[in-house]
Amino acid sequence: MKLLELFKKKAPVKKPKAQPKANQQKQTRSSEKIAARKGDIGEYKIDIQLSQLPKEYRCLNDIMINNPRSVSGYSQIDHIVLSPYGIFVIETKNYQGTIYGGKHRKTWLINGKFKMLNPVMQNDGHIKALKQYVDKKFDSQFISLISFTKRCKLKIDNDMREISSDEMVIYDLYLSETINRKVLRKQLQVKEPMLSQVDIQNIYNTINAENITDPKVREEHNRAITTSKDQNNQPKCAICDKPVSQKVKQYCLSNKSFKGKIYCFEHQKRA
């Protein structure tokens, strides 16, 4: 029997089947859930920071208001803190890697490769949108804070890290500390509060009343922002600025004679 077993044909080794689309979709959804969870954790950390502020301060979270200058027609603002010595408008970012940027650069870089919109300019747009609902006498009281998680490393212009600046980029762990230091600095400069408790409550009520909560409108806004990002990230010819495909981009980058530049088919002949 043992001798016969040696001559038996071995069953062919089955190759692993291609992963079903359903499983791929599950993995995609799983990745999306992980990303969403990281975002939730980031917001939770911000909530903890904001809870440490004095009780007389008022906070507004996830505010969407009309903004004719925006691509979508709206501005979505992560957090607003109303204090007697300033109106803090906070934009939170949950990136991982090294962030390179300057105040006047239109785009910043993540790990030196991937582009992101300049968050300082982005938040400036939010502040301009808010000013249309707030009395003009408070225009100079707006302070922009961009908060990044410690999952990234900031390599940005030093002037955006100075407490004297009204456009600051910080780590989320130092949010409440930064606001408190900023308020203390204002107190030493002007002594008397620039916003009374009545002013704070009126501004709070006004912004809250203008907040758009309709899920359909918010979904349209997110779709418009996503589409705009996709268009901005599309590779373009270095000469005529004409959009090109990813295949053309890869070809150009692999061609040493192009020296890292991307050209459309027409300008490849001249490069």
NORZIPE-V19506 format. One record per backbone hydrogen bond with DSSP energy under -0.5 kcal/mol. NH is the residue of the N-H (numbers start at 1). CO is the residue of the C=O. If there is no record, write none. Layout:
nh=(NH;NH)
co=(CO;CO)
This chain:
nh=(5;6;7;7;8;8;24;25;26;27;28;29;30;31;32;33;34;35;36;37;38;39;40;41;42;43;44;45;46;47;48;49;50;51;52;52;53;57;58;60;62;63;65;67;70;75;77;77;79;80;81;82;82;83;83;86;87;88;88;89;89;90;90;91;92;93;97;99;100;100;101;105;108;109;110;111;111;113;114;116;118;122;123;124;125;126;127;128;129;130;131;132;132;133;134;138;139;141;142;143;144;145;146;147;147;148;148;149;152;153;155;155;157;160;161;162;165;168;169;170;172;174;175;178;179;180;181;182;183;184;185;186;187;188;189;190;191;191;192;194;195;200;201;202;203;204;205;206;207;208;209;210;211;212;213;218;219;220;221;222;223;224;225;226;227;228;229;230;231;232;233;234;237;238;241;244;249;250;251;252;253;254;255;255;256;258;259;260;261;268;269;269;271)
co=(1;2;3;4;4;5;20;21;22;23;24;25;26;27;28;29;30;31;32;33;34;35;36;37;38;39;40;41;42;43;44;45;46;47;48;49;50;54;82;80;78;77;75;73;67;65;63;75;90;60;88;58;80;81;86;83;141;81;86;87;143;79;88;145;90;147;151;153;98;109;155;102;116;100;114;98;109;110;110;108;106;118;119;120;121;122;123;124;125;126;127;128;129;130;130;135;136;138;139;87;166;89;168;91;145;146;170;93;149;97;99;153;101;157;158;158;162;144;160;146;148;171;172;174;175;176;177;178;179;180;181;182;183;184;185;186;186;187;190;84;84;196;197;198;199;200;201;202;203;204;205;206;207;64;211;214;215;216;217;218;219;220;221;222;223;224;225;226;227;228;229;231;242;262;237;235;245;246;247;248;249;250;251;252;254;255;256;255;258;264;265;266;267)
